[in-house]
Amino acid sequence: MSKRLGILLAFLLLAVLGGACWQALRQPAPIYQGRPLTFWLKGFDIGYNDPRKPSTDESVEAVRQAGTNALPTLLRMLRTRDSDLKHSLTRLAKKQRLIKIDYVTADRQRWAATQGFEALGLYAKSAIPQLVEISQEETSRTEWNKYATEILGFLKQGWDKDVSEDIAKALKKTGRGATAKSGSQ
């Protein structure tokens, strides 16, 4: 066996093992009626035009059935970012007509996550520290943290007095106190 072939095989084996470890260690999304939560969240996405798309009511029910197990998926979607390169490649790919590409932008994912948090309602209370952290992130694009701020706003709007206190505590931990964004617009 030539040296190049050996190096190539070793690299390929390493890539396969790395992919297998990554799949084994990542948190699986909750399953509802045999489909992952990410499928059900597409029901909130008005830009997703697939005949198999779940209805909004089905999506709400799936999120509620998942309960707090949905939080890691929703928080991951809320933190999704699109690079400028990804935007450019997506625009270029959409110009061609040979292969249909339905790329779900980070903004659409964050919108679906926001709707998922709204469906969870008070069950999303345990995610308040992460939501405050996301809302306070210093970014060059303000739309990245507006969704977390919006979620904190509807958590704060009278659902539970304890929620407002939890938000205030989380804001204090970030060092922003009462002057930080808290969802009121």
Summary of the structure (lengths in Angstrom):
residues: 185
radius of gyration: 20.0
end to end distance: 67.3
largest distance: 70.6
contacts: 487
relative contact order: 0.10
helix: 69%
strand: 2%
